């Protein structure tokens, strides 16, 4: 009789808890986060730190400019180049850009100034327009870039109001960004491309230093082994 009464009492307590929404004793008071949400939070925290590292690295500052913006002398192209540079240089992007009408020294030869800027730039953004393909200086700069770094990832072709049939044949193996459809989206892609390049530059340097460290350690061990054998 006592056992039957105790069983009935416990059943009543459980029904009461289920109605009031109370959790049994010992139940977890908070929900655990899924692995995907936790990893996304970690990525969102790590990404800005990675970008800050790329922008402050010594490798980046070995060159004066992050991006050399090549465009024609046409007024429309100049204005578009100004908008692109303004976007890239505005914090938190804070990239360093070269614009010929702003950064060239007065009285200097154009070819000399452009070649120096190219050598001191990590990447080259070509604003390819109908005026660009007809401009001798733009053609010279494009071929200079191709000659210095053929088939590299240091050139960013940007198409604006240009038919695909007019696209320079020399660049047919390069992906381009079409600014005609959505300039703001295209500017963001340029920024991400530059940031990604700087990050990979640091990673390559770190791998090289690690490899050199391993090599020097191996040489040191070989020298010690040789000395022990000699003694």
C-alpha positions, 0 to 999 in steps of 0.5 A: 500500500505504501509503495502504491501511494509513493508511486502515485505521489511521484506521478503527480509531481511530474505532471505538475512540472510538465504543466508549469514548464519547469525542468527536472532537477539537474537539467541544463539551464542553458542551450549549447551552441551548435558547432557551426554557429560557434565556428562562424563566431570564431571566423568573424572574430579572427577575420578582422585580426587577420586583415589588421595583420596584413595591413601592418605587415613589413612585407606590405610596407616594402612597397609604397603602394598597394594598388596602381590604378591605370586609366585613360586620360578621359574625364569619365575614366578619371572620375571613375578612378577617383571613386575607386581610389576613394573607396579603397583608401577609406578606413577600415580598408585603408589601402594605398593607391597610386593615381597619376594626376595626384601622385606624380611629381610635376615636371617628371617624365610620365614614363619614368613616374609610371614605371617607378609607381609600377615597381612600388606597387603590389597590384595593378588595377586596369580600368579598361574602357573604350578610351583605355583601349585607344590610349597609347599610354594605357596600352604601354602600361598594360604591356609593361605589366604583362612583361614584368609579371606574366600570368601572375595574380597581381593584375586586376582588369576592371571593365566599364562600358566595354563590349566583350569583343573589344576586350584586349586579346592580351588579357583573354586568360585573365578574369575581369571585374565588370563595373558596368552592372554594379560599381559598388559590388565591383569595388568591394571585389577589388578590395577583397582581392587586394586584402587576400593577396596581402594575406597570402603574401604573409603566409608565403613568407611564413612558410618560407621562413619555416622551411629555412628554419627546418633546413638550418636545424637539419644542417646543425644536426648533421654538423653535430653528428659529423663532430661526434663521429670525428671524435 
